[in-house]
Amino acid sequence: MKMNKLTILVSMFAVATGLSASVAAEDKKLEPWQLAEKTEVWEPVPAIINAKAGMPPSDAVILIDGGELSQWEGLKGGAPQWTVSKDKITVKPGTGDIKTKQSFCDIQLHFEWQTPKPEAGMQGQQRNNSGIFLQQRYEVQVLDSFDNVTYANGQAGSVYKQTIPLVNASRPPGEWQVYDIIYQAPQFTGESLTSPGTVTVLHNGVVVQNHTEIQGTTEWIGAPKYQAHGCAPLQLQDHGNLVSFRNMWVREL
């Protein structure tokens, strides 16, 4: 006997309804703790790490801890030429960007940065500028944006030339500022983009980018674009200003 689609669907619904009724009847026989057990998930058990106050998590990769650059190299290779002091590193203008020796995909990133007091006449993008490039392509702007007018998608906390920060949480120049960044790398199948990158940024503890979709490479001139790539280093920018960094660590997600 042939059954049309409607008959089949009705039969399937009846079976499902019968099963649901049977399960409901069985549940009535159980104690509350037995019902609670049905939604408990015991495995996998999360790894235990140490997360002491004021210290990097024990599973973090330490990128800057005091005055040393062992985790970094010049953009074209070789030892970085930035200035190293007791507890920080500082851009040495004209020596070029630096990048991590290790490559990363999805990460949690923490670091502190400091701009010096501006020289007379410094304003806009020239007022002590740098940046952190995620996978060497996608820049979160570092800039003295305290009482400093510039284009909004280029101030501190912006995804450069793409997304304006939700608020301006900048501290005065000379004070240390904090970035906490959650970055999810874009995904590709072959040369095609299947999932854009996203970034969440906290500036001095304040959310300024909330799971922001990255539109592609952050370009000074021209539109953003995606080109397939894998894991890649982090990159700090030499924009010609004496910007300092300290206490940088990263966790792979």
C-alpha positions in Angstrom: 0.0 0.0 0.0 1.4 3.4 -1.0 1.5 6.1 1.6 1.4 9.8 0.7 3.7 12.3 2.4 1.0 13.7 4.7 0.2 10.2 6.0 3.9 9.6 6.7 4.3 12.9 8.5 1.2 12.2 10.6 2.5 8.7 11.5 5.9 10.1 12.5 4.3 12.8 14.7 2.2 10.1 16.4 5.3 8.1 17.1 7.1 11.1 18.5 4.2 12.1 20.6 3.9 8.6 21.9 7.5 8.5 22.9 7.3 11.9 24.6 4.3 10.8 26.6 6.2 7.6 27.5 9.2 9.6 28.7 7.0 12.0 30.6 5.3 9.1 32.4 8.7 7.6 33.3 9.9 10.9 34.6 7.0 11.1 37.0 8.4 8.0 38.7 11.8 9.6 39.4 13.0 11.6 42.4 14.0 15.2 41.8 17.7 14.4 42.2 17.3 11.7 39.5 15.7 14.2 37.1 18.5 16.7 37.9 21.1 14.1 36.9 19.7 13.9 33.4 21.1 17.4 32.6 24.5 17.0 34.4 27.6 16.8 32.2 30.7 15.5 34.0 33.2 15.2 31.2 35.5 16.5 29.8 36.9 18.0 33.0 38.4 21.5 32.5 42.2 21.7 33.0 43.3 23.3 36.3 45.4 26.4 36.0 46.8 28.9 38.5 45.4 32.4 38.1 46.9 34.4 41.0 45.9 38.1 41.4 48.1 40.4 39.3 49.9 37.5 37.7 49.6 35.9 34.2 47.6 32.6 34.1 49.9 29.6 34.4 49.0 28.4 30.9 49.9 31.8 29.3 52.8 32.4 26.9 54.8 35.4 28.4 55.7 37.8 25.6 56.9 40.8 27.6 58.0 40.4 31.2 60.4 43.1 32.2 63.2 44.3 29.9 63.8 41.5 27.4 62.8 40.6 23.9 63.5 36.9 23.6 60.1 36.2 22.2 60.4 38.8 19.5 62.2 39.4 16.2 62.5 42.2 13.7 59.8 42.3 10.9 62.4 41.0 8.4 64.1 38.7 11.0 67.0 39.3 13.2 67.1 40.8 16.7 64.7 43.6 17.4 66.3 47.0 18.0 63.7 48.5 20.3 64.8 50.0 23.6 64.8 47.6 26.6 64.7 48.8 30.2 64.0 47.2 33.6 60.3 46.6 33.2 59.3 47.6 29.7 60.2 47.8 26.0 59.9 51.0 24.0 59.7 51.7 20.3 63.0 52.9 18.9 61.7 55.1 16.1 63.0 54.1 12.7 64.0 50.6 13.5 60.8 49.0 12.3 58.0 46.9 13.6 58.6 43.8 15.6 56.8 40.5 15.6 56.5 37.4 17.9 58.6 34.4 16.9 55.5 32.2 17.6 52.4 32.2 15.5 48.9 32.3 16.9 45.2 31.8 15.8 42.4 32.3 18.4 43.8 34.0 21.5 43.3 35.9 24.7 45.8 38.7 24.8 46.7 41.0 27.7 49.2 43.9 27.8 49.8 47.4 29.1 51.0 50.4 27.1 52.1 53.9 27.7 52.4 57.0 25.6 54.8 59.8 26.8 53.6 63.4 27.3 53.1 64.9 23.8 55.5 67.4 22.4 54.2 70.8 21.4 52.1 70.7 18.3 51.5 66.9 18.4 47.9 66.1 17.6 45.6 63.6 15.9 47.4 60.5 14.5 50.8 62.0 15.2 50.2 62.1 19.0 52.2 59.0 20.0 50.9 56.3 17.8 51.4 52.5 17.6 49.3 49.4 17.2 48.9 45.7 17.8 48.4 43.7 14.7 46.6 40.4 15.2 48.0 37.8 12.8 50.0 40.7 11.3 46.9 41.9 9.5 44.2 43.2 11.8 45.2 46.3 13.9 43.8 47.4 17.2 44.9 51.0 17.5 47.3 52.2 20.2 47.2 56.0 20.4 47.1 58.9 22.9 43.4 59.6 22.6 43.1 61.6 25.8 41.7 65.0 24.8 43.0 64.4 21.3 40.7 64.9 18.3 41.2 62.5 15.3 39.0 60.4 13.1 36.9 58.2 15.3 37.7 54.9 13.6 41.4 55.6 14.2 41.4 56.5 17.9 42.6 54.2 20.7 40.5 51.0 20.9 39.4 51.1 17.3 39.7 48.3 14.8 41.8 50.7 12.7 39.8 52.4 9.9 36.9 50.0 10.5 35.1 50.1 13.8 34.8 53.0 16.2 35.2 52.1 19.9 32.0 52.1 22.0 33.5 54.7 24.3 36.8 56.6 24.8 38.3 55.0 28.0 41.7 56.7 27.6 43.9 57.8 30.5 46.1 60.8 30.4 49.5 60.5 28.7 52.2 59.1 30.9 49.8 56.7 32.7 49.8 53.0 31.9 46.8 51.7 30.0 45.6 48.2 29.7 44.2 46.2 26.8 42.5 42.8 27.2 41.7 41.3 23.8 39.7 38.2 22.8 40.4 37.4 19.2 38.8 34.7 17.0 40.7 34.2 13.8 38.9 34.1 10.4 38.3 30.7 8.9 38.9 29.8 5.2 38.1 26.9 3.0 40.7 26.9 0.3 40.9 30.6 -0.7 37.3 31.4 0.3 36.3 33.1 3.6 33.9 30.9 5.5 33.8 32.9 8.8 35.2 36.4 9.4 37.4 37.2 12.4 36.0 38.8 15.5 37.5 40.8 18.3 36.5 41.9 21.8 38.6 44.6 23.4 38.6 45.9 26.9 40.4 49.2 27.4 41.2 49.9 31.0 38.6 47.3 32.0 35.9 48.9 29.8 34.4 47.1 26.8 35.2 49.2 23.7 34.7 46.4 21.0 32.1 43.8 21.7 32.5 40.7 19.5 33.2 43.0 16.6 33.3 41.5 13.1 36.6 42.3 11.4 36.0 43.3 7.8 39.4 42.3 6.5 42.9 43.8 6.7 43.1 47.2 8.3 44.3 49.5 5.6 45.5 53.1 5.9 44.4 53.6 2.3 41.7 51.6 0.6 39.1 49.1 1.6 39.7 46.1 3.9 40.1 42.7 2.2 40.5 39.1 3.2 43.1 36.8 1.8 43.4 33.2 3.1 46.0 32.6 5.7 46.8 30.4 8.7 48.1 31.2 12.2 50.5 34.1 12.2 52.6 36.2 14.6 51.5 39.2 16.6 53.1 42.5 15.5 53.8 45.7 17.3 54.1 48.9 15.2 56.9 51.4 15.0 55.0 54.6 14.0 57.9 56.8 14.9 56.8 57.5 18.5 58.2 56.5 21.9 55.4 54.2 22.9 56.2 51.6 25.6 54.8 48.1 26.4 54.9 45.8 29.4 53.3 42.8 31.0 52.2 41.1 27.8 50.9 37.6 27.8 48.8 35.5 25.5 46.7 32.3 25.9 45.8 30.1 22.9 42.1 29.3 22.8 
